Amino acid sequence: MTMSHTVDSAVSAVRTYIEQHRAAFLDDLAEWLRIPSVSAQPEHAPDVRRSADWLAATLRETGFPTVEVWPTPGAPAVFAEWPSDDPEAPTVLVYGHHDVQPAAREDGWDSEPFEPVVRGNRLYARGAADDKGQVFFHTLGVRAHLAATGRTAPAVHLKLLVEGEEESGSPHFRALVEEHADRLAADAVIVSDTGMWSEDTPTVCTGMRGLAECEIRLLGPDQDIHSGSFGGAVPNPATAAARLVAALHDEHARVAVPGFYDGIVELTDQERELFAELPFDEKEWLRTAKSHATHGEAGHTTLERIWARPTAEVNGIGGGYQGPGSKTIIPSSAMVKLSFRLVAGQDPDHIEKAVRAWAAQQVPDGIRPDITFSAATRPCLTPLDHPALQSVVRAMGRAFEKLVLFTREGGSGPAADLQEVLGAPVLFLGISVPSDGWHAPNEKVEIDLLLKGVETTAHLWGDLADTWRRAP
């Protein structure tokens, strides 16, 4: 009875504080959203700097005793730190980004993308969900945590790192993390650049796939040559490209590159059962995918394929004459662009070596493969029984008063750099839902869910501190 009363009073205290500060919180967020911090467009570089300065000033007002703007060769990041009064408390690093995607009224917006508008219980603006709204809920969350517990400092050593180049591929992020690894050291990383299943189904993401990308140029004759004079007697790079692509998968849609699945962490029966609990409508998913049938590795469901299985995709293929009419040539070269989504246990360096060896075996004599790999992103995965993950689940459960289910993320992001450089588990805490329209016209955030994010963080820091002390 005592525990139940304590939980209820804590939840009530947090909600009361949030309601009292709701209007000011939304006003401040709208002010930040008015700054068009588009990192991909050079003309907005001053706005991205202004966004960083605005956030730094706001974090100081929130109470963070240490706030710094960290320059990079590109856009600046913001670092903040608020030590706990308890020297034994765990250290938690929150990650997000303050840059946004390009947006213009003529793209299909119903209102100016950088002039926030509230319609019903939704806040519309570029960055409302991705990612300013989800960064900003931490400011009110930590204040609600202090107000509800009577603390003067968080229950954990709290750090924030908010980068300014995520929407441009985070080209300088890893170097930034490596440079400041001592300052960023943490027991756990909370990523608030993610979402949940739906408004009615709160979920926690437990992993994100990695990414390796390459372009393969197949070089044949030194120039385009006559297909009548030489066809059938020398290898054709375009034909070699088609054969290469055809050899990428076997008849079960498994990637046929030898060694591709080496070291992979397979789904557990529990994880498969938890995926199956989600209210997944495949027909609706296909409509969202603008596709007409599912396809993929045999023996796995659609959700398993996009969250927990590695993939190889052809992103582009070309070569030879592609203008009107015909041009009877054997082209001198052809091109294939490939991307590989990687799961826990796969090493991008091993994948690169395997793909290079595979490609060399596929092409005939007289065709020279020239392969260029881009910088890779590693996968990250947090075990279901990790104490920090369980803290996130409990905190979200208190806020939403619902059973919290589990997802993974099929895409890739810089979170894996934090995991690899800092050696800390990555947890995902986001309240965005698919209808929020990231990167699309009329991006929005559900205000009630945004405040549930505030509420979740208000409960999370105390739970993490208590769990870490109890963990073996």
N, C-alpha and C positions, 0 to 999 in steps of 0.2 A: 504493500500500500504506500509506504513511504517513497519507494522508487518511482511509482506511478505518479504520485503527487509532484515529485521533484521534476520529472520529465515534463508534465503538463505545465507547471509554473514556468519552466525555462522556455518552453515553446511559446507560451503566452507573452512572456516578457520580450522575447525577440520580435514577435509579431507586432506588439504594441509600439516598440521603438521604430520598426520599419514603417508602420502606418503614419507615425508622427512626422517622419522625415521623407515620406514618399514624394511629395510635391517638389521639394528642394532637390532631391536626388534626380528626378526626371528633368527638372529645369537645367541642372548642371550638365547632365548627359546631352541634352539638346544643344547646349552651348558648344560642347566638344564636337558633336556631330556636324556642326556648321563649318568646321575647319576641313576643307577638301584635301585631306592628306593622302593623295594618290601617288604612291611611290613609283609607279610605272611611267609617269609622265614628267619629264624634266622640268616643265614649267611650274609644277606643283612642289618642287623641292623646298621652297621657303615655307609652304603650308605644312609639309611633313615636319620640318623643324619646329614650326609654331605649335603643332599638335603635341610634340614631345615636351616642349616647354610648358604648355597648358597642363598636361598630365602631371609633370613634375611639381608644378605649383599646387595642384589639387591634392596630390599625395602628401605634400607638406602640411596642407590644411587639415587633411584627414588625421594626421598625427605621426606619420613616419618620421623619425628623427634623422634618418639618412636618406637623402634623395639625390640622385646624380643623373645627368644626361650624358650618356656615353656615345662619343662620335664613332663613326665607322667610315670607310672610304665611300660609303653611300649615305643612307639615311640614319639618323641617330636612334639609339635605343634609350629606354628609361630604366634605371635601377633604383629600387627602394628597399630599405631594411628596417625592421622594427624588432629588436631583440626582446625575448621574453624575460620576465623577472626571475624565472627559474633557469639556472644555468644548465640543468640536466634535461631541459625540454628539447624535443626533436626540432630540427630545422627543416622548414618547408619552403620551396621555391615555386611561386606561381608564374606561369608563362602565358603571354598573350601577345597581340600585336596591335599597334595603333594606326598602321597604314590601311588604306582601303582600295578597293577596285575602282577603275574609272567609271564615271556615270555622267550622263547628260539627259536633259529632259526629252530630247528627240529620240532617245533610245527606247522610249515607250513608258516613261514614268508619268504617273498621274499628277505629280507635283514635283517641285524642284528637289532633286536628290539630296542637296546639301542644305535644305531648309526643312528641318524636322516637322512632321505633322502627325497629330494624334487623331485617328479615326476609330471610333469605338474604343476598344481596349488594346489598340495596336499602335505602335510608334513606327512611322515610316521614315526612313532616311538611309542613305548609303552608310554602312558601318553599324547600323542599329543592332544587328545580330553578329556580324562578322567584321570586326571583333570588338568594337569599342563598348557595346552594351555589356558583353560578357567579361571584359576587363573591368569595367566600371562597377559591376555589382560587388566586386571585392572591397571597394572603398566603404560602402555602406555596411557590408557584411562584417568587416572587422570592428566597426564602431558599434554595431548591434551586439556583437560578441562581448565587447567590453562593458557595454551598458547592462546587459543581462546577467553578467557574472560579477560585476563590481570590480573587475580588474583595471589596472592602469596600463597594462601592456598585454599583448596576446599571450595565449597559453603556449604557443610555439614560437620559436624564432622565425619570424615571417619575412620572406624576401619576395620581391617582384622583379621580373625581367620582361619588359614590354618592347618588342623590337619594332623597327620601322620599315622592314623590307620583306615581310612575309608574302605579300601579294606580288612581289617581284622575284620570288624564288629563293629568298633568304641568302643571297650570294655571299654575304659577309658574316653570317650568323655563327657558323661553326668557329671561325677564327676569333670572333668576339668572345664566345664561350670559353675557348681555350686560353685566351689572353687573361680573362677574369675568373678562371676556374676556382681560385682560392676564395674570391668574394662570393661566388655563386654556389659554393659547396653546400649540399643539402642531403637530408636523409630521404626525402621524397620530393617529386616534382608534380605539381598540379597544373595540367594544361586546360585552360578555359578558352579554347578555340575549337569547339566541337558542339555536338548536339545530342539530342535524345530521340527516341523512336517516334513519339507523338505527344500531343498535349495530354492525352489520357494514360500514356504508358511511359512513366519515367524510367530511364535506363542509364547505366554507366558503361562507357566504352572501356574495354580491357586491352586493346591492342590496335596497332596501326601497321599497315604493310609498308615495306621499304620499296625502293624504286631504283632500277638500273636501266639506262637508255643508251642506245647506240645507233649509229648510221653505218650501213655497210655499202660501200661503193664497189661494184664489180667492174673491173677494167679489162677490156678485151682488145680489139684492134686499136691501133694508134689513132684511127679516125673512123668515122662512119664509112662503110664500104658497100658496094653494090651486091644486093642479095641474089642476083642472077649469076654474077661472075664468081661469087665466093660462098654463097649460101650452101649449107650442107657439107662444107669442107673445113670450116673453122667454127669454134664455139661462139655462141651468141650470148652476150651478157644479159639481155632481157630474158631469154629462156632460162639462164642460170638463176636469175633472180626469182622467177616463178617457181623453179624447182626448189630453191632454198626455202621459200615461204611454205611450199607444200610439205616440206620435210620437217617443219617446225613442231607439228603435233602428230601423235599416232592416231589410230582409229578410235581410241577412247578419249580423245581430246586432252591427253596428257602431253606435257612438253617433252619432246623427244631428244632434247640436248642431253647427252650423256653426263651424269653427275649433277644435273640440275636440282634434284631432290635430296642431295646429300645433306645430312644433318638436320633436316626439317623437323620441327616440333609438331607432332600430329595432334589433332583435336582429341580431347578426352571424351569419354562417353558422357560425362557430366556437362561438358561444354556443348556438345551436340544437343543434349536434352534441353539445356537452357535456351539455345537458339530456337529450338522447336516450340518453346513456350510463347514466343513473340507472335502477335497477331498479324502474320504475314499474308497478304493477298497477292498472289503471283500475277493475276490478271491486272490488278491495279499497278503493280510494280512495272509490268511490261508497258503499260500506258505511259508511265513516268519515263521509262527508258526509250520511248518512241520506237519500240521494237515489236516484232510480231511472233517471236518464239524464244524460249530459253535454250541455251546451249552451253556446254562446258564439260569439265572433267567428270567422267562417269563415276557413280557411287557417291556423289555429294549433292546436297540441296543447293538451291540458288544462293541462299544466305551464306552457306559454307564456302561456296565458290568465290564470292566477292569479299568475304571477310578473312577467311582462314586458309585459303589455298593459294599457292603461287600461280602466276599466269605469264604467258608470253603473248603479246599482241603486235600485229602489224599496224603501225601508225601511218605508213605511207609506202608506196611502191611506184617506181617509174623508170622510164628509160625509152630511148628511141623517139621516133616521130609521133607527135600527138596533135598535129594540126589538121585542118580539113583535107579530105581526099586521102590519097595514099602517097607514100614515099618509100620505095622498095629498097630498104637498107638493112644492113646488120649494124646496130648501133655500137658505138665504141665503148659505151658504159651503161650501166643501169644502177639503180639505187633502191635500198630498202631501209626503212626506219623501223626499229623494233623497241618495245619497252617491256620490261619484266617487273611485275609486282612480286615482292619477296615477303616471306613470312618468317617468323622466329626460327632461328637455327640456320638460316641461309646467310652466307657471307658474300657481299657484292663483289669482292675481289675474286673469289672462287667462281662466281657466276661469269664474270668477264673472261676469265681464262677458259672456262668451259665453252662459252659461246664462240670465242676465237678459234678454239680447236675444232669445234663442230662445223663452223663455216668453212674452214680450210678443207675439211673432208668432203663437203658437199659440192664444191665447185670443180669443174673439169680442168685439166691442163689447158693453159692458154688464157685462163681467167684469173686475174689477181684480185683477191679481196683486200680492200683497204677499210679497216674498221676503226671508228672513232667512238669512244665511250664518253658520256658526260659524267660529271660528279654524281656519285650515287647517294641515296638515302637509305639508311639501315632500318630494318623493321624493329618494332618494340612490342613487347607483350608483358603484361603483369599477371602473375598467377592468381586464380580466383581466391585462394586462401591467404593472400598477402594481407598483413594487418592494416596497412595504409589503405588498400582498396576497400576493405571491410569498413573502415571509418567513413570513407566517402559514401558507401552504400547506406550506412546507418544515418548519416547526416541528411542525405537526400530523402530517406524514408521518413524522418521526423518532419521535414519540411512539406513533403507532398502527402504524407499520411497514406501511402500506397506501397504495395510491394514493388521493389526496384528490380528490374530485370537487367540482362547483360547483352551488350552488342560488341562488335568490333568495327573498325573503320577500314574500308577498302582502299582508301586513298593513302597518300604519303605526306609527311610533313617534317618540320625541323625538330619535333619532339625527340626523335631518335638521337639527334646530336647531343641533346641534354643528357639522355640516358647513358650514352656511350662515354662522353667526356667526364661527366660528374659521377658516373657509377651509381646512379640513384634510380629507383623504380619510377616510372611515369604513370600517373593516374589522370584520367580525363574527367573533368567536371564541366559540363555544358548544359544549357537549358534551351538551346535553339531547336526548332522543329523544322521538318522538311519544307513546310509552306513558307518559311521565312524568306526564301528566294535569295540565297547567297549569290553574289556576282550577277544577279538579274535585275531588271527594272522592278521598282516598287519593293525593294528589300524592306523587311519590317521585323519587329520583335514583338512577341506577345508580352504585354506589360505584366500580367499576372505571373507568367513564367519567369520573367526577369527578376521579379521580387522573390520568387521561390529560390532563385539562384542566390540572392542576398541571404535568405533565410538558411539555406544549406551551408553557406560558408560560416555563418554565425555559429552554427552547431559544430562545424567540422574541426575547428582548431582545438577545442577542448577535448573532443573525442580522440583526435590524433595524439595529443599529449598524454592522455590517460592510457591509450592503447600501447603506445611505445614503451611506457614504463612497465606495463604488464607483459609485454611481449618477451619471450625468452631470448 
